[in-house]
Amino acid sequence: MSKLRTKQILDFVTDVQAGMENYLTTAASNADAAVLSSAKSYADQAEADGLADAKAYTDARELVIEGEYAAADSVVLSSAKAYLMMLSLMQFLLLSLTLTLEKQQSELRMQMLIQLYYLLLSLMLTKLKLMH
């Protein structure tokens, strides 16, 4: 084989190697771009799905919490109204007892009214304790 023929073959092999390297580099670059694009799309969709799920969960929890607060407010309000009513009744009884005692001179009658007052007071306090 002549030197010229050998050089031609070596040049051909070198060109083929360079072409293969160029092809592989281009193919790898294209594959990297496709993989990267696919990964970005997947991540974007996962983020959107995650945000939608988080929003739905938060909205549902908010409704539950608002319902629990409304129920608690209702219980507190009714207890406060009952307590105020009891206090008003106690004040009325105390006032009426005081007026009655001032008018009555009989010791026995005053003792009976005081006992009645304490009985009513203990009944009201028992009822208040049962409400809580």
Secondary structure in CASP SS format (residue, H / E / C, confidence):
PFRMAT SS
TARGET T0000
AUTHOR 0000-0000-0000
METHOD secondary structure of the structure
MODEL  1
M C 1.00
S C 1.00
K H 1.00
L H 1.00
R H 1.00
T H 1.00
K H 1.00
Q H 1.00
I H 1.00
L H 1.00
D H 1.00
F H 1.00
V H 1.00
T H 1.00
D H 1.00
V H 1.00
Q H 1.00
A H 1.00
G H 1.00
M H 1.00
E H 1.00
N H 1.00
Y H 1.00
L H 1.00
T H 1.00
T H 1.00
A H 1.00
A H 1.00
S H 1.00
N H 1.00
A H 1.00
D H 1.00
A H 1.00
A H 1.00
V H 1.00
L H 1.00
S H 1.00
S H 1.00
A H 1.00
K H 1.00
S H 1.00
Y H 1.00
A H 1.00
D H 1.00
Q H 1.00
A H 1.00
E H 1.00
A H 1.00
D H 1.00
G H 1.00
L H 1.00
A H 1.00
D H 1.00
A H 1.00
K H 1.00
A H 1.00
Y H 1.00
T H 1.00
D H 1.00
A H 1.00
R H 1.00
E H 1.00
L H 1.00
V H 1.00
I H 1.00
E H 1.00
G H 1.00
E H 1.00
Y H 1.00
A H 1.00
A H 1.00
A H 1.00
D H 1.00
S H 1.00
V H 1.00
V H 1.00
L H 1.00
S H 1.00
S H 1.00
A H 1.00
K H 1.00
A H 1.00
Y H 1.00
L H 1.00
M H 1.00
M H 1.00
L H 1.00
S H 1.00
L H 1.00
M H 1.00
Q H 1.00
F H 1.00
L H 1.00
L H 1.00
L H 1.00
S H 1.00
L H 1.00
T H 1.00
L H 1.00
T H 1.00
L H 1.00
E H 1.00
K H 1.00
Q C 1.00
Q C 1.00
S C 1.00
E H 1.00
L H 1.00
R H 1.00
M H 1.00
Q H 1.00
M H 1.00
L H 1.00
I H 1.00
Q H 1.00
L H 1.00
Y H 1.00
Y H 1.00
L H 1.00
L H 1.00
L H 1.00
S H 1.00
L H 1.00
M H 1.00
L H 1.00
T H 1.00
K H 1.00
L H 1.00
K H 1.00
L H 1.00
M H 1.00
H C 1.00
END
